[in-house]
Amino acid sequence: MTFQDLNLNTPLYNALDDLGFTVPTPIQAEAFNVVSSGKDMVGIAQTGTGKTFAYMLPILKNLKFSTQETPRILILVPTRELVVQVVEEIEKLAKYINVRVLGVYGGTNINTQKQAIADGLDIMVATPGRFYDLALSRVLQLKNIQRLVIDEVDVMLDLGFRHQLINIFDILPERRQNIMFSATMTHDVDEMISEFFKSPERVSIAVSGTPLENILQSRYNVPNFYTKVNLLSHLLKDTDTFNKVLIFIGYKKLADLLFENLEKHFHDECCVIHSNKTQNYRLRSIEQFRNGDNRVLVATDVMARGLDIDNISHVINFDTPDYPENYMHRIGRTGRAEREGSSILFSTDKELESLEKIENLMNMTIPVIPFPEDVNISDELIEEERLVIKERNNPIKKDETIGPAYHEKKDKNKKENLGGSYKFKIAEKYKKPKTRGDKNYNKRNKKK
Ligand code: AMP
């Protein structure tokens, strides 16, 4: 496929020529028609795949020249750096188009931005907080916004922008197209899609299910969090083998808990990154891990994907990711540049379903290593593990000798399962079908 197949216009072709781009990247080819169609879209793509042009090409192609002053396109991104970057990309692509682009973000003088808005614009690129402040100040009129793009929504939700996004959805015109990009699928992202998007079309570049051959994969069955800590500590004692270890864990809170526990045994050898840590802290952690001052880095999926670190000896999946793509991204951090790398996966019984999805994607079974005898099995449970256990093994439900549960239903609420016939009973009683389209009711009555 070439850009000619997308039926763009001369100004766009000229800009692409200047940039030296000749073929659309896969995400650009996939997203073009969906974005053009006006349907809601969710794109799964990482930075570097050309995702900015994936939404900007169809948007710019369809944006008519206008002298109106209020924005028609809103692009929300998580950080100020990304605002600057996206604005630059749009300006390159819109070099021969008469379009006004404005980037706004917090931590800078809001009055200058208000003035720029008053001068008129077509496309606004913003961080959520500053956008909301500007909208509340009423300088920014939203009624003409037709398309909303949320870029890096996984990072946004990870940074705690959920409420701010919901507030923004509330004040935007209802008739609009929602376009969202995320690099990693997470439960937060999934939830947001189903809550706020209208049957969005999903566009993704399929993650290869074929892991690199030079990554040696294995796994352990481990009953709970603290036993995982014990096993990990046992493994990390072998400093020669485990010389640069990236540990993945899905949740920030658990990343902190794991880090605290590791620090007890491996003081000054570990560092941690997730979105609740300050930018400086994160940069310092990454640098210490990169240059070998720290042997172990604990990271969440979303934060770790921007990492570009070579020579990682082991990736340890402290939990089993529920989205198999995340597992592929995780293990791809080792075995780079033809070097041998190892990935070790810890899975509890509860995580076996996720394991199955991963193994299906790769079409292989990850070999199991027997649990080492000299590692202590802990029966201490973390809060998350306790909650589930309570629900599953509720002794009151199981043990009938205890008598009726305290919340047994009152007689009037004890309804037998009447199946479909209940509807007919009601219909007969009231002498009319319950719904207008209830053809079976009429048939049934004719037979009588
Ligand atoms: P992004 O994923 O949007 O951050 O883009 C990554 C880089 O790829 C940017 O520097 C883009 O300018 C560049 N790029 C975007 N589309 C193409 C293309 N079709 N061919 C070559 N490079 C591209």
Residues whose N, C-alpha, C, O or C-beta is under 5 A from the ligand:
A	BS01	AMP	F21 V23 P24 T25 Q46 T47 G48 T49 G50 K51 T52 F53
